[in-house]
Amino acid sequence: MSEHRRPVQFDSAWFEQFEGDVDPALRTQLAHDTATALLTRVRDGAGSDESRRVLQRIQLLAREDGIDSVAELWSQAPEHSLPGALWRIHLVSTMIAQRTDESAALFTAGVNRLETVDAAVAGVETPTGPEQMVELSDKILHGVFAGDFALALERSASFCRVVASGALETADEQDTLDDERATDLTRKARTLIEIAQDFERCAQLWRIEDLH
């Protein structure tokens, strides 16, 4: 990790994909190869000191340099593919890292609004604050690289649904006070719901060994 690299700061378009200048076929192949290699490398050494060090580096990269350093090649992979799933995992992890306070507030609002098991599946402790958000991010990444990948995807989906619900709740509250803020929150909720659906589908494909 070069010293001049800094985390990508998300604006209102932080879920937009990067525009690549690499040959599309080569980019697709590299995306799948790197995603498979990374997952295989850690899982093959599960429980070893080296595996734990690799996982710690992945968590550190996701927290400090986010998408820009970890998963740029995966950004244009199909939604229901291994690199596509990992790309969205890093989107969520980076959102938590860069907007920890807001993520905690929206999650809390979502828990109060939803009458589903999503909050329990996500595995966030209550009351929910910034520290719990960081712990969740680490739990998800640990599940991806050293645990049940399908469960990690389902946990991510639940988290996205809860935060989306909180974003809609907050948007309703902001509607007459700050129209731009309300619109941004509504857009975020819609994107998170779509990502949650992608996570669920990827989890299904992983369980039947058809996520590549």
Secondary structure, 3 states (H helix, E strand, C coil): CCCCCCCCCCCCCCCCCCCCCCCHHHHHHHHHHHHHHHHHHHHHCCCCHHHHHHHHHHHHHHHHCHHHHHCHHHCCCCCCCHHHHHHHHHHHHHHHHHCHHHHHHHHHHHHHHCCCCHHHHHCCCCCCCHHHHHHHHHHHHHHHHHCCHHHHHHHHHHHHHHHHHHHHHHHHHHCCCCHHHHHHHHHHHHHHHHHHHHHHHHHHHHHCCCCC
